[in-house]
Amino acid sequence: MSAPFDLSDDSVVVIIGTGAGGGVLANELAQRGVSVVALEAGGRYLPEDYINDEWDSFGQLAWLDPRTTSGDWRVAKDFSGLPAWIVKAVGGTTTHWAGASLRFQPHEWKAATTYGKVQGANLLDWPIDAEEMAPWYDLAEKKLNVTRTNGNPGLPGNNNYKVFEAGAKALGYEKVHTGRMAINSTDNSDRLPCQQTGFCFQGCKWGAKWSTAYTDIPDGEATGHLEVREKAHALRIEHGPDGRVNGVVYADADGREHKQMARIVAVAGNSFESPRLLLNSASPMYPDGLANSSGQVGRNYMRHLTGSVYGIFDKPVKMWRGTTMAGIVQDEARHDPSRGFVAGYELETLSLGLPFMAAFMDPGGWGREFTSALDQYENMAGMWIVGEDMPQETNRVTLNHDVKDRFGLAVANVHYSDHANDRAMRAHAYRQGQAIYEALGATRTLPTPPYPSTHNLGTNRMSGHARDGVVNRWGQSHDIDNLFISDGSQFTTGAAENPTLTIVALAIRQADHIASEMAARNL
């Protein structure tokens, strides 16, 4: 462990959050000799602490601080206090994620150019592209030890995958395999290979799945340049008379407030807490919140177009056995407006245990139709839809001043309504998902509504021009040069792919930039 840094030490980089963005940035900077203090609102749990029980694990890991929800999305009706299923712990949501590690396709970096004008969508091209990101993706894939890259074989397919693959191939789909996963498929790293236990969302008991909790964070601490303060809840970012940020005020486990001085502040608290923190840091100099001269902080919230399809068969599938999400169909992840919508979607295997099936499958639907489906749980196969949803200025995170957290701060209200393009894409994906199972003789198919969101994107988006977003091509605030955004909230558009690999690649690239700018005394 590194020696703790003094609260008055204004030479450190303070990073808020320790997930895919913050945890990687912290380690990458520490490896380059930069002093880092990482503030994590949650506690520290390691594989021996994870619980292979859905509800108990949810209580242990989930971010359950109050939030409110509005808009026409199904989540607002069914889970108004839980718009997201993310983690409050060292490692952030890399503890809970399934491990899918996919690169954006080249056209997805340039959505405005590729898709053209989409009524009601606030599309913008990223100020970076596939060619620039390729070497950073290479580094991210090596760090995560991603299957089907660098000579790693794919994971074996479980029963849920075998059903999914056979149905997809019967429909003529060709890009069908067990995915690119940040889960060890061989004994080639210091982490164990996958033991096919399932419960991937509850934290990997074997440490086979990459998480910053037991890779980047301890690696960074081992350098002596990183100090992680757990149960340290960031309350606001403060600045000096020159307008540059100079530290972060946080509450410790006992609720006492401290201010850690800083040379640079990087915010990586997921797409709700990051804009909330910037908005709650308003001051006379920045009355609308930090980094918000454009009025774009909190806007353009994306959560991926999601939903699930379950198929019931006349024989057992036991979909819960083996890796939760090692299975993907990529044929629909293309831009083909002839389908009636722009952009595309992935289909990925997914299983939930019985408790979460009951909670998420059709909330409030305890009729015979619902209970008879649960009776068939053994014979069920499942998949998840991940599609590119349209950024809309009106889909946004704002402060709800009528609801306060335990520190007296206004909580995040998450407003989201589906775009017409999202509805058309989801309808197409439901049809294709059902057809996959029907091709194998499913006795019944169940399209189910989206769960609380795990892919939270946008809200501090990257833009070439300051008026259009919050940060520049390095994740650096357009307004305040020593304030950075390091998580998925910097996404300009969402693409069809699971976001973690891109968050990691951007974090490695950002660390390289910050370290070189610090060395040059530009920061």
C-alpha positions as CSV (number, residue, x, y, z in Angstrom):
1,M,0.0,0.0,0.0
2,S,1.2,3.5,-0.7
3,A,1.7,6.0,2.1
4,P,-1.4,8.1,2.4
5,F,-1.2,11.5,0.7
6,D,-1.8,14.6,2.8
7,L,-5.2,16.4,2.3
8,S,-3.2,19.6,1.6
9,D,-1.1,18.0,-1.1
10,D,-2.1,19.9,-4.2
11,S,0.2,18.0,-6.5
12,V,-2.0,14.9,-6.7
13,V,-4.6,13.9,-9.3
14,V,-7.9,13.2,-7.6
15,I,-10.1,10.6,-9.4
16,I,-13.7,10.2,-8.3
17,G,-14.8,6.5,-8.9
18,T,-12.8,3.3,-9.4
19,G,-14.6,1.5,-12.2
20,A,-13.7,0.9,-15.8
21,G,-12.8,4.6,-16.3
22,G,-11.5,5.7,-12.9
23,G,-9.9,2.5,-11.8
24,V,-8.0,2.2,-15.1
25,L,-7.0,5.8,-15.2
26,A,-5.7,5.6,-11.6
27,N,-3.5,2.6,-12.3
28,E,-2.2,3.9,-15.6
29,L,-1.2,7.2,-14.0
30,A,0.3,5.5,-11.0
31,Q,2.4,3.3,-13.4
32,R,3.7,6.5,-15.0
33,G,4.8,7.8,-11.6
34,V,1.9,10.3,-11.1
35,S,0.5,10.7,-7.5
36,V,-3.2,9.7,-7.4
37,V,-5.9,9.8,-4.7
38,A,-8.9,7.8,-5.8
39,L,-12.2,8.5,-3.9
40,E,-14.7,5.6,-3.9
41,A,-18.1,6.0,-2.4
42,G,-18.5,2.3,-1.7
43,G,-16.5,-0.3,0.3
44,R,-14.0,-2.9,-0.9
45,Y,-15.0,-6.4,-1.7
46,L,-12.9,-9.1,-3.3
47,P,-13.8,-12.5,-4.9
48,E,-13.9,-14.2,-1.5
49,D,-16.5,-11.7,-0.4
50,Y,-18.9,-12.0,-3.4
51,I,-22.1,-13.9,-2.8
52,N,-23.6,-16.4,-5.3
53,D,-27.1,-15.3,-4.4
54,E,-28.9,-12.7,-6.5
55,W,-30.7,-10.7,-3.8
56,D,-27.9,-10.9,-1.2
57,S,-25.4,-9.8,-3.8
58,F,-27.6,-7.0,-4.9
59,G,-27.8,-5.7,-1.3
60,Q,-24.0,-6.0,-1.0
61,L,-22.9,-4.3,-4.3
62,A,-25.7,-2.2,-5.8
63,W,-25.8,1.6,-5.7
64,L,-29.0,2.1,-3.7
65,D,-28.8,5.8,-2.9
66,P,-32.0,7.6,-3.7
67,R,-32.7,8.7,-7.3
68,T,-35.9,9.7,-9.1
69,T,-37.1,9.0,-12.6
70,S,-39.4,10.5,-15.2
71,G,-40.2,10.0,-18.9
72,D,-42.1,7.4,-20.8
73,W,-39.5,4.6,-20.5
74,R,-40.8,1.4,-18.9
75,V,-38.2,1.7,-16.1
76,A,-39.8,4.9,-14.8
77,K,-43.1,2.9,-14.2
78,D,-41.6,-0.3,-12.8
79,F,-38.4,0.8,-11.0
80,S,-38.8,4.6,-10.4
81,G,-36.3,4.6,-7.6
82,L,-33.8,2.4,-9.4
83,P,-33.1,3.7,-12.9
84,A,-29.7,1.9,-13.0
85,W,-28.3,-1.4,-11.8
86,I,-24.7,-0.3,-11.1
87,V,-22.3,-1.0,-8.3
88,K,-21.1,1.1,-5.3
89,A,-17.8,-0.5,-4.4
90,V,-14.1,-0.4,-5.3
91,G,-14.1,-1.6,-8.9
92,G,-17.4,0.0,-9.7
93,T,-19.6,-1.7,-12.2
94,T,-16.6,-3.8,-13.4
95,T,-17.6,-6.1,-10.6
96,H,-21.1,-6.6,-12.0
97,W,-20.6,-6.4,-15.7
98,A,-20.9,-9.6,-17.9
99,G,-17.5,-9.1,-19.6
100,A,-18.5,-8.5,-23.2
101,S,-15.7,-6.5,-24.8
102,L,-16.4,-5.3,-28.3
103,R,-14.9,-2.5,-30.4
104,F,-17.0,0.2,-31.9
105,Q,-17.4,-0.2,-35.6
106,P,-15.7,2.5,-37.7
107,H,-19.0,4.1,-38.8
108,E,-20.3,4.4,-35.2
109,W,-17.7,7.0,-34.4
110,K,-19.4,9.2,-37.0
111,A,-23.1,8.8,-36.4
112,A,-24.2,12.2,-37.6
113,T,-22.4,11.8,-40.9
114,T,-23.4,8.1,-41.3
115,Y,-27.1,8.3,-40.3
116,G,-27.8,11.8,-41.6
117,K,-30.5,13.9,-40.0
118,V,-32.7,12.0,-37.7
119,Q,-35.7,14.0,-36.5
120,G,-35.5,14.7,-32.7
121,A,-32.1,13.1,-32.3
122,N,-29.1,15.2,-31.2
123,L,-26.6,13.2,-33.2
124,L,-23.0,14.4,-33.3
125,D,-19.8,12.8,-34.7
126,W,-17.1,11.9,-32.1
127,P,-14.0,14.1,-32.4
128,I,-12.0,10.9,-32.7
129,D,-12.3,7.9,-35.0
130,A,-11.6,4.1,-35.3
131,E,-8.1,4.6,-36.7
132,E,-7.0,6.8,-33.8
133,M,-8.5,4.4,-31.3
134,A,-7.1,1.2,-32.7
135,P,-3.8,1.2,-30.8
136,W,-5.7,2.0,-27.6
137,Y,-8.1,-0.8,-28.2
138,D,-5.1,-3.1,-28.6
139,L,-3.8,-2.1,-25.2
140,A,-7.3,-2.5,-23.6
141,E,-7.8,-6.0,-25.1
142,K,-4.4,-7.0,-23.7
143,K,-5.2,-5.5,-20.3
144,L,-8.5,-7.3,-20.1
145,N,-7.1,-10.5,-21.7
146,V,-10.1,-10.5,-24.1
147,T,-11.1,-13.8,-25.8
148,R,-10.7,-14.1,-29.6
149,T,-7.9,-11.5,-29.4
150,N,-4.1,-11.9,-29.0
151,G,-4.4,-15.7,-29.6
152,N,-6.9,-16.3,-26.8
153,P,-9.6,-18.9,-27.7
154,G,-13.3,-18.2,-27.3
155,L,-15.1,-19.5,-24.2
156,P,-17.0,-22.8,-24.5
157,G,-20.7,-22.4,-25.3
158,N,-23.2,-23.5,-22.6
159,N,-26.6,-24.9,-23.3
160,N,-28.1,-21.4,-23.5
161,Y,-25.6,-20.6,-26.2
162,K,-26.1,-23.9,-28.1
163,V,-29.9,-23.1,-28.4
164,F,-29.1,-19.5,-29.4
165,E,-26.5,-20.5,-32.0
166,A,-28.6,-23.3,-33.6
167,G,-31.6,-20.9,-33.9
168,A,-29.5,-18.1,-35.3
169,K,-27.9,-20.3,-37.9
170,A,-31.3,-21.6,-38.9
171,L,-32.3,-18.0,-39.7
172,G,-29.1,-17.6,-41.8
173,Y,-27.2,-15.5,-39.3
174,E,-23.4,-15.9,-39.8
175,K,-21.7,-13.8,-37.2
176,V,-22.5,-16.1,-34.3
177,H,-20.0,-17.1,-31.6
178,T,-19.3,-17.0,-27.8
179,G,-18.2,-13.4,-28.0
180,R,-15.2,-11.4,-27.1
181,M,-15.2,-11.6,-23.4
182,A,-12.9,-10.2,-20.7
183,I,-13.0,-13.6,-19.0
184,N,-10.0,-15.8,-19.1
185,S,-10.5,-18.8,-21.5
186,T,-7.0,-20.3,-20.8
187,D,-4.5,-20.5,-18.0
188,N,-2.3,-17.7,-19.5
189,S,-2.6,-15.0,-16.9
190,D,-2.2,-14.6,-13.2
191,R,-6.0,-15.0,-12.9
192,L,-7.8,-18.3,-13.0
193,P,-9.6,-19.4,-16.2
194,C,-13.4,-19.4,-16.2
195,Q,-14.9,-22.2,-14.1
196,Q,-18.3,-21.9,-15.7
197,T,-20.1,-21.3,-12.4
198,G,-22.5,-18.7,-13.6
199,F,-23.4,-15.7,-11.3
200,C,-21.2,-13.5,-13.4
201,F,-23.3,-10.4,-12.4
202,Q,-22.7,-11.1,-8.7
203,G,-19.0,-10.7,-8.9
204,C,-16.7,-13.4,-10.2
205,K,-15.8,-15.8,-7.3
206,W,-12.8,-17.0,-9.3
207,G,-11.4,-13.7,-10.4
208,A,-11.5,-15.0,-14.0
209,K,-13.5,-12.0,-15.2
210,W,-11.6,-8.7,-15.4
211,S,-12.5,-6.2,-12.7
212,T,-10.4,-3.2,-11.6
213,A,-11.2,-4.3,-8.0
214,Y,-8.6,-7.1,-8.2
215,T,-6.4,-6.0,-11.1
216,D,-5.8,-2.3,-11.8
217,I,-6.5,-1.0,-8.3
218,P,-4.0,-3.3,-6.5
219,D,-1.5,-3.0,-9.3
220,G,-1.7,0.8,-8.9
221,E,-1.4,0.6,-5.2
222,A,1.7,-1.6,-5.5
223,T,3.5,1.3,-7.2
224,G,3.3,3.5,-4.1
225,H,1.7,6.2,-6.2
226,L,-2.0,5.4,-5.7
227,E,-4.1,5.8,-2.5
228,V,-7.7,4.5,-2.6
229,R,-10.0,6.0,0.0
230,E,-13.1,3.8,0.2
231,K,-16.4,4.9,1.6
232,A,-15.4,8.4,0.5
233,H,-18.4,10.0,-1.1
234,A,-17.6,13.1,-3.2
235,L,-19.9,16.0,-2.4
236,R,-18.6,18.8,-4.6
237,I,-15.6,19.9,-6.6
238,E,-14.2,23.3,-5.6
239,H,-12.2,25.9,-7.6
240,G,-9.9,28.8,-6.9
241,P,-10.4,32.5,-8.0
242,D,-8.7,31.6,-11.3
243,G,-11.6,29.3,-12.1
244,R,-9.5,26.1,-12.2
245,V,-10.5,23.3,-9.9
246,N,-8.3,22.9,-6.8
247,G,-9.8,20.0,-4.8
248,V,-12.7,17.7,-3.9
249,V,-14.8,17.8,-0.8
250,Y,-15.9,14.4,0.3
251,A,-17.7,12.7,3.2
252,D,-15.9,9.8,5.0
253,A,-17.6,6.7,6.4
254,D,-18.7,8.6,9.5
255,G,-20.1,11.5,7.5
256,R,-17.2,13.9,8.3
257,E,-16.3,16.3,5.5
258,H,-12.7,16.6,4.2
259,K,-11.2,18.5,1.2
260,Q,-8.5,16.8,-0.8
261,M,-6.5,19.4,-2.7
262,A,-5.7,18.5,-6.3
263,R,-3.7,19.5,-9.3
264,I,-6.2,17.8,-11.6
265,V,-9.6,16.3,-10.9
266,A,-11.0,13.4,-13.0
267,V,-14.7,12.5,-12.6
268,A,-15.6,8.8,-13.2
269,G,-18.9,8.3,-11.3
270,N,-21.1,6.8,-14.1
271,S,-23.5,8.8,-16.1
272,F,-25.8,9.8,-13.3
273,E,-23.4,10.7,-10.5
274,S,-20.8,12.5,-12.7
275,P,-23.2,15.2,-14.0
276,R,-24.9,15.4,-10.6
277,L,-21.6,16.2,-9.0
278,L,-20.8,18.9,-11.6
279,L,-24.3,20.4,-11.1
280,N,-24.0,20.2,-7.3
281,S,-20.7,22.0,-7.6
282,A,-22.2,25.3,-8.8
283,S,-20.7,28.5,-7.5
284,P,-21.0,32.2,-8.1
285,M,-18.4,31.9,-10.9
286,Y,-20.2,28.8,-12.4
287,P,-23.8,29.3,-11.5
288,D,-25.0,26.5,-13.8
289,G,-22.5,24.0,-12.4
290,L,-19.0,23.1,-13.5
291,A,-18.0,22.6,-17.1
292,N,-21.5,23.7,-18.2
293,S,-21.1,26.8,-20.3
294,S,-22.8,24.9,-23.1
295,G,-25.7,23.9,-21.0
296,Q,-25.0,20.3,-22.1
297,V,-24.1,18.8,-18.6
298,G,-26.6,16.0,-17.9
299,R,-28.1,16.1,-21.5
300,N,-28.1,13.4,-24.2
301,Y,-28.5,10.5,-21.7
302,M,-28.3,7.2,-23.5
303,R,-28.8,3.7,-22.0
304,H,-28.7,1.5,-25.1
305,L,-31.8,0.1,-26.6
306,T,-32.4,-3.0,-24.5
307,G,-35.0,-5.6,-23.8
308,S,-34.9,-9.4,-23.6
309,V,-36.4,-12.4,-25.3
310,Y,-37.0,-15.8,-23.6
311,G,-37.9,-19.0,-25.3
312,I,-39.6,-22.0,-23.6
313,F,-38.9,-25.4,-25.0
314,D,-40.2,-28.9,-24.4
315,K,-36.9,-30.1,-23.0
316,P,-34.6,-28.7,-20.3
317,V,-32.0,-26.0,-21.2
318,K,-30.8,-24.9,-17.7
319,M,-29.7,-21.6,-19.1
320,W,-28.2,-20.5,-15.8
321,R,-25.3,-22.9,-16.1
322,G,-22.0,-21.6,-17.4
323,T,-20.9,-18.1,-18.4
324,T,-23.9,-15.7,-18.3
325,M,-23.2,-13.8,-21.5
326,A,-20.8,-15.9,-23.7
327,G,-22.9,-15.7,-26.9
328,I,-23.5,-13.1,-29.5
329,V,-25.2,-12.6,-32.9
330,Q,-23.6,-9.6,-34.7
331,D,-25.4,-9.7,-38.1
332,E,-27.9,-7.0,-37.1
333,A,-25.2,-4.6,-35.7
334,R,-25.0,-2.8,-39.0
335,H,-26.4,0.4,-40.4
336,D,-29.1,-0.6,-42.8
337,P,-32.0,1.8,-43.0
338,S,-34.0,-0.6,-45.1
339,R,-35.0,-2.3,-41.8
340,G,-36.9,0.9,-40.9
341,F,-34.4,2.5,-38.5
342,V,-30.8,3.8,-38.4
343,A,-27.9,2.1,-36.6
344,G,-28.0,-1.5,-35.4
345,Y,-28.1,-3.9,-32.4
346,E,-26.4,-7.0,-31.0
347,L,-28.2,-10.0,-29.6
348,E,-26.4,-11.6,-26.6
349,T,-27.1,-14.6,-24.4
350,L,-28.4,-13.8,-21.0
351,S,-29.8,-15.7,-18.1
352,L,-31.3,-14.5,-14.8
353,G,-31.8,-16.6,-11.7
354,L,-35.3,-17.3,-10.6
355,P,-35.4,-14.3,-8.1
356,F,-34.4,-11.8,-10.8
357,M,-36.6,-13.5,-13.4
358,A,-39.6,-12.9,-11.1
359,A,-38.5,-9.3,-10.5
360,F,-37.5,-8.2,-14.0
361,M,-39.5,-10.4,-16.4
362,D,-42.8,-8.6,-16.3
363,P,-43.0,-6.4,-13.2
364,G,-46.5,-6.4,-11.7
365,G,-47.5,-9.2,-14.0
366,W,-48.3,-11.9,-11.5
367,G,-51.0,-13.6,-13.5
368,R,-51.3,-17.2,-14.7
369,E,-49.4,-16.3,-17.9
370,F,-46.5,-15.1,-15.8
371,T,-46.4,-17.9,-13.2
372,S,-46.7,-20.6,-15.9
373,A,-43.6,-19.1,-17.5
374,L,-41.7,-19.4,-14.2
375,D,-42.9,-23.0,-13.9
376,Q,-41.0,-23.6,-17.2
377,Y,-37.8,-22.0,-15.9
378,E,-35.7,-25.2,-16.5
379,N,-36.8,-25.3,-20.1
380,M,-36.1,-21.6,-20.8
381,A,-33.4,-20.0,-23.0
382,G,-32.7,-16.2,-22.8
383,M,-31.1,-13.4,-24.7
384,W,-30.6,-9.7,-24.3
385,I,-30.9,-6.9,-26.9
386,V,-28.1,-4.2,-27.0
387,G,-28.8,-1.5,-29.6
388,E,-27.7,2.0,-30.3
389,D,-30.3,4.4,-28.9
390,M,-30.6,8.0,-30.2
391,P,-29.1,10.8,-28.1
392,Q,-31.8,13.4,-27.3
393,E,-31.2,16.7,-25.5
394,T,-34.4,16.1,-23.5
395,N,-33.2,12.7,-22.2
396,R,-31.2,14.1,-19.3
397,V,-30.0,14.0,-15.7
398,T,-31.1,17.0,-13.6
399,L,-31.0,17.8,-9.9
400,N,-34.2,17.0,-8.0
401,H,-34.2,19.6,-5.2
402,D,-37.3,18.0,-3.6
403,V,-35.3,14.8,-2.8
404,K,-32.1,15.0,-0.8
405,D,-29.5,12.3,-0.1
406,R,-28.1,11.7,3.4
407,F,-25.7,14.5,2.9
408,G,-28.4,17.0,2.1
409,L,-27.6,17.2,-1.6
410,A,-30.2,17.2,-4.4
411,V,-30.4,13.7,-6.0
412,A,-30.3,12.9,-9.7
413,N,-33.5,12.7,-11.6
414,V,-33.2,10.6,-14.7
415,H,-35.5,11.5,-17.5
416,Y,-35.7,9.2,-20.5
417,S,-38.2,8.7,-23.3
418,D,-37.7,6.3,-26.3
419,H,-37.1,7.9,-29.7
420,A,-39.2,6.6,-32.6
421,N,-36.0,5.0,-34.0
422,D,-35.5,3.2,-30.7
423,R,-39.1,1.8,-30.8
424,A,-38.7,0.6,-34.4
425,M,-35.3,-1.1,-33.6
426,R,-36.7,-2.8,-30.4
427,A,-39.7,-4.1,-32.4
428,H,-37.4,-5.5,-35.0
429,A,-35.1,-7.1,-32.4
430,Y,-38.0,-8.7,-30.6
431,R,-39.2,-10.2,-33.8
432,Q,-35.7,-11.6,-34.7
433,G,-35.1,-12.9,-31.2
434,Q,-38.4,-14.7,-31.1
435,A,-37.7,-16.1,-34.6
436,I,-34.4,-17.5,-33.4
437,Y,-36.2,-19.6,-30.7
438,E,-39.2,-20.4,-32.9
439,A,-36.8,-21.8,-35.5
440,L,-35.9,-24.5,-32.9
441,G,-39.5,-25.2,-32.0
442,A,-40.0,-23.0,-28.9
443,T,-43.5,-23.7,-27.5
444,R,-43.6,-20.1,-26.3
445,T,-41.5,-16.9,-26.7
446,L,-41.6,-14.0,-24.2
447,P,-40.3,-10.5,-25.2
448,T,-39.7,-8.7,-22.0
449,P,-39.2,-5.0,-21.2
450,P,-35.9,-3.3,-20.4
451,Y,-34.4,-3.8,-16.9
452,P,-32.9,-1.0,-14.9
453,S,-30.1,0.3,-17.0
454,T,-26.5,-0.9,-16.8
455,H,-25.1,0.8,-19.9
456,N,-25.3,4.5,-18.9
457,L,-23.8,6.8,-21.5
458,G,-23.7,10.5,-22.5
459,T,-24.6,13.3,-20.1
460,N,-21.0,14.9,-20.3
461,R,-20.4,14.2,-24.0
462,M,-17.3,14.7,-26.1
463,S,-17.5,17.3,-28.8
464,G,-15.3,19.0,-31.3
465,H,-16.8,22.4,-30.5
466,A,-17.4,23.6,-26.9
467,R,-21.0,24.7,-27.7
468,D,-22.0,21.1,-28.5
469,G,-20.8,19.2,-25.5
470,V,-18.9,19.1,-22.2
471,V,-15.4,17.7,-22.9
472,N,-12.9,17.7,-25.8
473,R,-11.3,14.7,-27.5
474,W,-9.2,13.9,-24.4
475,G,-12.1,14.0,-22.0
476,Q,-10.9,17.4,-20.8
477,S,-13.5,20.0,-19.9
478,H,-13.9,22.6,-22.6
479,D,-14.3,25.2,-19.8
480,I,-11.8,24.1,-17.1
481,D,-8.5,22.7,-18.4
482,N,-7.6,20.7,-15.2
483,L,-11.0,19.0,-15.0
484,F,-11.5,15.7,-16.8
485,I,-14.4,13.2,-17.4
486,S,-13.2,9.6,-17.5
487,D,-16.3,7.4,-17.7
488,G,-19.0,6.5,-20.1
489,S,-20.7,9.9,-19.6
490,Q,-18.2,11.3,-22.2
491,F,-19.7,9.1,-25.0
492,T,-20.8,11.3,-27.9
493,T,-23.0,8.5,-29.2
494,G,-23.6,5.0,-27.8
495,A,-22.9,2.6,-30.7
496,A,-24.4,-1.0,-30.6
497,E,-21.5,-2.5,-28.6
498,N,-21.3,-3.0,-24.8
499,P,-19.3,0.1,-23.7
500,T,-16.7,-1.1,-21.2
501,L,-13.9,-1.9,-23.6
502,T,-14.2,1.6,-25.1
503,I,-14.3,3.2,-21.6
504,V,-11.0,1.4,-20.8
505,A,-9.4,2.3,-24.1
506,L,-10.3,6.0,-23.6
507,A,-8.9,5.8,-20.0
508,I,-5.6,4.4,-21.1
509,R,-5.4,7.1,-23.8
510,Q,-6.4,9.8,-21.4
511,A,-3.8,8.7,-18.8
512,D,-1.1,9.0,-21.5
513,H,-2.3,12.5,-22.4
514,I,-2.5,13.7,-18.8
515,A,0.9,12.4,-17.8
516,S,2.6,14.0,-20.8
517,E,0.8,17.3,-20.3
518,M,1.8,17.2,-16.6
519,A,5.4,16.5,-17.6
520,A,5.3,19.4,-20.0
521,R,3.9,21.6,-17.2
522,N,0.8,22.4,-19.4
523,L,-1.4,21.0,-16.6
